[in-house]
Amino acid sequence: MAKITYIEWNGTEHVVEVANGLTVMEGARDNGIPGIEADCGGACACSTCHVYVHPDWVEKLPPREDMEEDMLDFAHEPDPARSRLTCQLKVSDALDGLVVQMPEKQI
């Protein structure tokens, strides 16, 4: 189980516990966190679960795979260093304390 902080564009924080084995996107969806739409359901076929990872976490996450890189091209104002798709981040104890911020909008 990992405690993850989701920060909406307006600054509202949601701190929730997400079970290991789920994705960061599923944690948001299952807890009703606004700002992560996840239109494709986690298939890495859209960019509607895009977030900006807190700078302290960028190097702690596994690198992006090619498919995630491709989908981030369609995200709203992607950041080359901090943007991730939450459907590609598998929750484990190693993600305890992760902080992500949603962009102004999802496209």
C-alpha positions in Angstrom: 0.0 0.0 0.0 1.3 3.4 -0.9 0.1 6.9 0.2 -0.1 9.1 -2.9 -0.9 12.8 -3.0 -2.8 14.0 -6.0 -2.9 17.8 -6.5 -5.6 19.3 -8.6 -4.7 22.2 -10.9 -6.4 24.6 -8.4 -4.1 23.3 -5.6 -6.6 21.1 -3.9 -4.8 18.1 -2.4 -6.1 14.5 -2.1 -4.0 12.1 -0.1 -5.2 8.5 -0.5 -3.8 5.0 0.0 -3.6 2.9 -3.1 -3.1 -0.8 -3.1 0.0 -2.4 -4.5 -0.5 -3.7 -8.0 -2.9 -1.0 -9.1 -1.8 1.9 -11.2 -1.6 5.5 -10.0 -4.5 6.2 -12.5 -6.6 3.4 -10.9 -5.9 4.9 -7.5 -7.3 8.3 -8.7 -10.3 6.7 -10.4 -11.2 4.4 -7.5 -11.0 7.4 -5.1 -13.0 9.9 -7.2 -10.0 12.2 -7.7 -11.0 14.9 -10.2 -8.5 15.8 -13.0 -7.6 12.3 -14.2 -10.1 11.2 -16.9 -8.5 8.0 -18.1 -10.6 7.8 -21.2 -8.9 4.7 -22.5 -9.1 2.8 -19.2 -5.4 2.4 -18.8 -4.4 1.0 -22.2 -1.9 3.8 -22.8 -3.9 4.8 -25.8 -4.6 8.4 -24.8 -3.1 11.2 -22.6 -6.1 11.9 -20.3 -4.3 10.5 -17.2 -1.3 12.9 -17.6 0.3 14.4 -14.5 3.4 16.3 -13.5 5.5 14.3 -11.1 7.0 16.2 -8.2 10.6 16.9 -8.9 11.8 14.8 -5.9 10.2 11.7 -7.6 11.3 12.1 -11.2 14.5 10.0 -10.8 12.8 7.4 -8.5 10.3 6.3 -11.1 11.0 3.7 -13.9 11.8 5.4 -17.2 9.1 6.0 -19.8 8.6 3.3 -22.4 8.2 4.3 -26.1 4.4 4.0 -26.0 4.1 6.4 -23.1 6.5 8.8 -24.8 4.3 8.8 -27.9 1.1 9.4 -26.0 2.6 12.3 -24.0 3.0 14.1 -27.3 -0.8 14.5 -27.2 -0.9 15.8 -23.6 -1.7 19.3 -22.6 1.5 21.2 -22.0 3.8 18.2 -21.4 7.0 18.8 -19.4 9.9 16.8 -20.8 11.2 15.9 -17.4 8.1 15.7 -15.2 5.2 14.5 -17.3 4.0 10.9 -16.9 0.9 8.9 -17.7 -0.5 7.6 -14.5 -1.7 4.4 -16.2 1.9 3.5 -16.7 2.9 3.9 -13.0 2.4 0.6 -11.1 1.9 1.1 -7.4 4.3 -0.6 -4.9 5.7 0.2 -1.5 8.5 2.1 -3.4 5.9 4.7 -4.4 4.8 5.5 -0.9 4.8 9.4 -0.6 4.5 10.0 -4.4 3.2 13.4 -5.3 1.6 14.2 -8.7 -0.1 17.3 -10.0 -2.8 17.4 -12.6 -2.4 19.7 -15.6 -4.9 22.5 -16.2 -6.9 20.2 -18.5 -6.7 16.8 -20.1 -6.9 16.3 -23.9 
